[in-house]
Amino acid sequence: MKKIMLSCLLVVVIACSQTKSDHKDKESTIIDTLKNDEGIDHSKNDVTEENKNASELGKIDHYICYTEDEQSDLVIWISFDDQGKARQVKYKGMTTAIDLTFVKESDNLNPGGPYPVYARYYNEIYEGKINGVYKLTHSGNWDYVEYTRGKDAKVFNFTIDHNADPYGSSPCF
């Protein structure tokens, strides 16, 4: 329900913004909405030295390949370190991967259920700035990605591709 309400609110915010001159106001509203609804502060666009310190990150352990739910030709892989944290994302057709920085992890979203469901939130870092937000959800043997693009708040939903060597030691492309 919360996800539906957030989506509706974002549609209204986007529809109300009609000129390029109010783009910054729209971006601030979207960031405030994400901050308030998810408890994450996305208002800090600069990457801190702490987030850049690669020596604190674990080595790459595995990759998961995902396909966008509505556009099957839109494919990504995400690398994970030996501590289960996402490190980078790469879109099929791109030459380089994009860094991810960990923001927070949710409590079990399925208390009392047959298996725990967890979500981890990451900022996408491009040219030293936050470019978007990834929510990675793990539920049983299913993994999902919800990506909110920073410039226009467009949301993309991805699901693990179980046919592409899930949890493999190398990227799927």
C-alpha positions as CSV (number, residue, x, y, z in Angstrom):
1,M,0.0,0.0,0.0
2,K,2.8,2.4,0.9
3,K,4.5,1.7,-2.5
4,I,1.3,2.5,-4.3
5,M,0.8,5.7,-2.4
6,L,4.4,6.7,-3.1
7,S,4.0,6.0,-6.8
8,C,0.7,8.0,-7.0
9,L,2.4,10.9,-5.1
10,L,5.3,10.9,-7.5
11,V,3.0,10.9,-10.6
12,V,1.2,13.9,-9.1
13,V,4.5,15.7,-8.5
14,I,5.7,15.0,-12.0
15,A,2.4,16.0,-13.6
16,C,2.4,19.3,-11.7
17,S,5.9,20.2,-12.9
18,Q,5.5,21.6,-16.4
19,T,8.5,23.7,-17.1
20,K,12.3,23.2,-17.0
21,S,12.7,26.2,-14.7
22,D,11.0,24.3,-11.9
23,H,13.1,21.1,-12.4
24,K,15.1,21.8,-9.2
25,D,11.9,22.3,-7.1
26,K,10.5,19.0,-8.5
27,E,13.8,17.2,-7.7
28,S,13.8,18.5,-4.2
29,T,10.2,17.4,-3.7
30,I,10.9,13.9,-5.0
31,I,14.0,13.7,-2.7
32,D,12.0,14.9,0.3
33,T,9.2,12.3,-0.5
34,L,11.7,9.5,-0.7
35,K,13.4,10.7,2.5
36,N,10.1,10.9,4.4
37,D,8.6,7.6,3.1
38,E,11.7,5.4,3.4
39,G,13.6,7.1,6.2
40,I,16.6,7.7,3.9
41,D,18.3,11.0,3.4
42,H,19.0,11.4,-0.3
43,S,19.5,15.1,-0.1
44,K,23.3,14.8,0.2
45,N,24.4,14.6,-3.4
46,D,28.1,14.5,-2.8
47,V,29.8,11.2,-2.1
48,T,31.8,11.2,1.2
49,E,35.3,9.9,1.5
50,E,33.9,7.2,3.8
51,N,31.8,5.8,0.9
52,K,34.8,6.0,-1.4
53,N,37.0,3.9,0.8
54,A,37.2,0.7,-1.2
55,S,39.5,-1.0,1.4
56,E,36.5,-1.3,3.7
57,L,34.5,-3.2,1.1
58,G,34.7,-7.0,0.7
59,K,35.9,-8.7,-2.4
60,I,33.4,-9.6,-5.1
61,D,31.7,-12.9,-4.3
62,H,28.9,-13.2,-6.9
63,Y,26.7,-11.5,-9.5
64,I,23.0,-11.5,-10.0
65,C,21.5,-10.8,-13.4
66,Y,18.1,-9.1,-13.6
67,T,15.6,-8.4,-16.3
68,E,13.3,-5.3,-16.3
69,D,9.7,-6.4,-15.7
70,E,8.2,-4.5,-18.6
71,Q,11.1,-4.2,-21.0
72,S,12.7,-7.7,-21.4
73,D,15.6,-6.2,-23.4
74,L,16.7,-4.0,-20.4
75,V,19.1,-6.2,-18.5
76,I,21.4,-5.4,-15.6
77,W,23.8,-7.3,-13.4
78,I,24.8,-6.3,-9.8
79,S,28.0,-7.5,-8.2
80,F,27.9,-8.4,-4.5
81,D,30.8,-8.6,-2.1
82,D,31.5,-11.5,0.3
83,Q,29.4,-9.7,3.0
84,G,26.3,-9.7,0.7
85,K,26.5,-5.9,0.0
86,A,25.9,-4.7,-3.6
87,R,29.0,-3.0,-5.0
88,Q,28.3,-2.1,-8.7
89,V,25.5,-2.2,-11.3
90,K,26.0,-2.5,-15.0
91,Y,23.4,-2.1,-17.7
92,K,23.7,-4.3,-20.8
93,G,25.2,-2.2,-23.6
94,M,27.2,0.1,-21.2
95,T,31.0,-0.1,-21.2
96,T,31.6,0.5,-17.5
97,A,29.8,-0.4,-14.2
98,I,28.3,2.2,-11.9
99,D,29.3,2.3,-8.2
100,L,26.7,1.7,-5.5
101,T,26.9,2.9,-1.9
102,F,25.0,1.2,0.9
103,V,22.5,3.3,2.7
104,K,20.5,1.0,5.0
105,E,18.8,-2.4,5.5
106,S,15.2,-2.9,6.5
107,D,14.0,-5.1,9.2
108,N,12.3,-8.4,8.2
109,L,9.4,-7.3,6.0
110,N,7.7,-10.7,6.4
111,P,7.7,-11.4,10.2
112,G,6.1,-14.7,11.0
113,G,6.2,-15.7,7.4
114,P,7.8,-18.9,6.0
115,Y,11.0,-17.0,5.1
116,P,12.4,-13.6,5.9
117,V,12.2,-10.8,3.4
118,Y,14.8,-8.1,3.5
119,A,15.4,-4.9,1.5
120,R,18.7,-3.0,1.2
121,Y,18.9,0.5,-0.1
122,Y,21.8,1.9,-2.2
123,N,22.7,5.2,-3.8
124,E,23.9,5.0,-7.4
125,I,27.0,7.2,-7.7
126,Y,27.8,8.7,-11.1
127,E,30.5,11.3,-11.5
128,G,30.8,11.7,-7.7
129,K,27.1,12.5,-7.3
130,I,24.0,10.5,-6.3
131,N,22.2,9.7,-9.6
132,G,19.5,7.4,-8.4
133,V,18.3,5.0,-5.7
134,Y,18.2,1.2,-5.7
135,K,16.1,-0.9,-3.4
136,L,17.2,-4.5,-3.5
137,T,14.7,-7.0,-2.0
138,H,15.6,-10.6,-1.2
139,S,12.6,-13.0,-0.7
140,G,13.3,-16.7,-0.6
141,N,15.0,-17.6,-3.8
142,W,13.7,-14.4,-5.5
143,D,15.6,-11.1,-5.8
144,Y,14.1,-7.9,-7.0
145,V,15.4,-4.4,-7.8
146,E,13.5,-1.2,-7.8
147,Y,15.5,1.6,-9.3
148,T,14.3,5.3,-9.0
149,R,16.1,7.5,-11.5
150,G,17.2,10.7,-9.8
151,K,16.6,13.2,-12.7
152,D,12.9,12.4,-13.2
153,A,11.9,9.9,-10.5
154,K,11.0,7.3,-13.1
155,V,10.8,3.8,-11.5
156,F,12.1,0.7,-13.1
157,N,11.4,-2.8,-11.6
158,F,13.7,-5.8,-12.2
159,T,13.4,-9.5,-11.3
160,I,16.2,-12.0,-11.0
161,D,16.9,-14.0,-14.2
162,H,17.1,-17.6,-12.8
163,N,18.3,-18.8,-16.2
164,A,21.4,-16.5,-16.2
165,D,23.6,-18.3,-13.7
166,P,22.1,-16.7,-10.5
167,Y,24.7,-16.1,-7.8
168,G,27.4,-16.9,-10.4
169,S,31.1,-16.0,-10.0
170,S,31.1,-13.9,-13.3
171,P,28.7,-11.3,-14.8
172,C,26.0,-12.6,-17.2
173,F,27.3,-10.2,-20.0
